[in-house]
């Protein structure tokens, strides 16, 4: 009789979560450096935001090799900083750490579920937060001057607020989704 490998029977000690989070963070940073080092990958990551600007605002972003998308009508440039990869690199290990039940051993299957869900939420969150940040930068542009904010300071503030909202929404969703499974 052939022995079967059953993931649900293998207990992961308490240290499995921080180690998994650390490895996920390193993998995310590796993916980030690969995308930022490749003009083709950067274009693929930024193209949904450029498409959103075209659809929502009628703008025509133009690809400039090695720089990003230039939006001549508004003077906006979609660069590496607009890729959402920083969100992904931060949220993946943090979601794994936050979601794991404290002080108890888990099965490898549960840890795999946590990782897959955190990966999907981080990737989706990176895409949506990036998209929301770029759309809000374009839509709220005239209001920034009324509050005495420069474009860059307002854009950083928008980014921080959108990041936090997306991260907390992802964490709450993951906690509720995984609360019944250990």
C-alpha positions as CSV (number, residue, x, y, z in Angstrom):
1,X,0.0,0.0,0.0
2,X,1.3,3.4,-1.0
3,X,1.7,6.0,1.8
4,X,-0.1,9.3,1.2
5,X,1.2,12.7,2.2
6,X,-1.5,14.3,4.2
7,X,-1.0,18.1,4.8
8,X,-3.7,18.3,7.4
9,X,-1.8,15.9,9.8
10,X,1.4,18.0,9.8
11,X,1.5,20.5,12.6
12,X,3.4,23.8,12.0
13,X,4.9,25.2,15.2
14,X,4.3,28.8,16.3
15,X,7.5,29.9,14.5
16,X,6.1,28.8,11.2
17,X,4.1,32.0,10.7
18,X,7.0,34.5,11.2
19,X,9.2,32.4,9.0
20,X,6.5,32.1,6.3
21,X,6.0,35.9,6.5
22,X,9.7,36.6,6.2
23,X,10.0,34.3,3.2
24,X,6.9,35.9,1.6
25,X,8.4,39.3,2.1
26,X,11.7,38.3,0.5
27,X,9.9,36.7,-2.4
28,X,7.8,39.9,-2.8
29,X,11.0,42.0,-2.8
30,X,12.5,39.7,-5.4
31,X,9.4,40.1,-7.6
32,X,9.6,43.9,-7.1
33,X,13.2,44.1,-8.2
34,X,12.5,41.9,-11.3
35,X,9.6,44.1,-12.4
36,X,11.5,47.3,-11.8
37,X,14.5,46.0,-13.6
38,X,12.5,45.2,-16.7
39,X,10.9,47.8,-19.0
40,X,8.5,45.1,-20.4
41,X,7.4,44.0,-16.9
42,X,7.0,47.6,-15.8
43,X,4.8,48.4,-18.8
44,X,2.6,45.4,-18.1
45,X,2.2,46.5,-14.4
46,X,1.4,50.1,-15.3
47,X,-0.8,49.5,-18.3
48,X,-4.1,48.9,-16.4
49,X,-3.7,52.4,-14.8
50,X,-3.0,53.9,-18.1
51,X,-6.1,52.2,-19.5
52,X,-8.2,53.6,-16.6
53,X,-7.0,57.1,-17.3
54,X,-8.0,56.6,-21.0
55,X,-11.4,55.2,-20.1
56,X,-12.4,57.5,-17.2
57,X,-10.9,60.8,-18.2
58,X,-10.3,60.4,-22.0
59,X,-6.6,61.0,-21.6
60,X,-4.0,59.4,-23.8
61,X,-1.0,58.1,-21.8
62,X,2.0,57.4,-24.0
63,X,4.7,54.9,-23.1
64,X,8.2,56.3,-22.7
65,X,10.7,53.4,-22.5
66,X,12.5,53.2,-19.2
67,X,10.4,55.9,-17.6
68,X,6.7,54.9,-17.6
69,X,3.6,56.4,-19.1
70,X,3.5,60.1,-19.8
71,X,0.1,61.8,-19.7
72,X,0.8,65.0,-21.7
73,X,-2.7,66.5,-21.1
74,X,-2.3,66.7,-17.3
75,X,1.5,66.5,-16.9
76,X,1.3,63.3,-14.9
77,X,3.9,60.5,-15.3
78,X,3.1,57.0,-14.2
79,X,6.4,55.6,-13.0
80,X,7.8,52.8,-11.0
81,X,6.5,54.4,-7.8
82,X,3.0,54.1,-9.3
83,X,3.3,50.3,-9.8
84,X,1.7,49.2,-6.5
85,X,4.6,46.9,-5.8
86,X,5.5,48.6,-2.5
87,X,1.9,47.8,-1.4
88,X,2.4,44.2,-2.4
89,X,5.8,43.9,-0.7
90,X,4.4,45.4,2.6
91,X,1.0,43.8,2.7
92,X,1.9,40.2,1.9
93,X,4.0,39.5,5.0
94,X,1.9,41.7,7.2
95,X,-1.3,39.9,6.2
96,X,0.3,36.6,7.0
97,X,1.4,37.8,10.4
98,X,-2.0,39.4,11.3
99,X,-4.1,36.5,10.1
100,X,-2.4,33.7,11.8
101,X,-4.0,32.7,15.1
102,X,-1.6,33.6,18.0
103,X,0.0,31.0,20.2
104,X,-1.2,27.8,18.6
105,X,0.2,25.3,16.1
106,X,-1.5,25.1,12.7
107,X,-1.6,22.6,10.0
108,X,0.4,23.0,6.9
109,X,-2.8,23.1,4.9
110,X,-4.0,26.1,7.0
111,X,-0.7,27.9,6.5
112,X,-1.0,27.3,2.7
113,X,-4.5,28.7,2.8
114,X,-3.2,31.8,4.6
115,X,-0.4,32.2,2.1
116,X,-2.6,31.8,-1.0
117,X,-5.2,34.2,0.4
118,X,-2.6,36.8,1.5
119,X,-1.0,36.6,-1.9
120,X,-4.3,37.1,-3.7
121,X,-5.4,39.9,-1.4
122,X,-2.0,41.6,-1.7
123,X,-1.9,41.4,-5.5
124,X,-5.5,42.5,-5.8
125,X,-4.9,45.2,-3.2
126,X,-1.8,46.5,-5.0
127,X,-3.7,46.7,-8.3
128,X,-6.8,48.4,-6.8
129,X,-4.9,50.8,-4.5
130,X,-2.7,51.8,-7.4
131,X,-5.7,52.3,-9.6
132,X,-7.6,54.3,-7.0
133,X,-4.5,56.5,-6.2
134,X,-4.0,57.4,-9.9
135,X,-7.7,58.1,-10.5
136,X,-7.9,60.2,-7.4
137,X,-4.8,62.1,-8.4
138,X,-6.4,63.0,-11.7
139,X,-9.9,63.7,-10.3
140,X,-8.8,65.7,-7.2
141,X,-6.0,67.6,-8.9
142,X,-7.8,71.0,-8.8
143,X,-8.8,70.6,-5.1
144,X,-5.2,70.2,-4.0
145,X,-4.2,73.8,-4.6
146,X,-7.3,75.0,-2.7
147,X,-5.9,73.3,0.5
148,X,-2.3,74.6,-0.1
149,X,-0.9,71.2,-0.9
150,X,1.7,70.6,-3.6
151,X,0.8,67.8,-6.0
152,X,3.4,65.5,-4.6
153,X,2.5,66.0,-0.9
154,X,-1.2,65.5,-1.7
155,X,-0.4,62.4,-3.8
156,X,1.6,60.9,-1.0
157,X,-1.2,61.6,1.5
158,X,-3.7,60.0,-0.9
159,X,-1.4,57.0,-1.3
160,X,-1.1,56.5,2.5
161,X,-4.8,56.8,3.1
162,X,-5.7,54.4,0.2
163,X,-3.0,52.0,1.3
164,X,-4.2,51.9,4.9
165,X,-7.9,51.5,3.8
166,X,-7.0,48.7,1.4
167,X,-4.7,47.0,3.9
168,X,-7.3,47.1,6.8
169,X,-10.1,45.9,4.5
170,X,-7.9,43.0,3.4
171,X,-6.9,42.1,6.9
172,X,-10.5,42.1,8.1
173,X,-11.6,40.0,5.1
174,X,-8.8,37.5,5.8
175,X,-9.6,37.2,9.5
176,X,-13.3,36.6,8.8
177,X,-12.6,34.2,6.0
178,X,-10.1,32.1,8.0
179,X,-11.6,32.4,11.5
180,X,-13.5,29.1,11.3
181,X,-10.5,27.1,9.8
182,X,-7.4,26.2,11.8
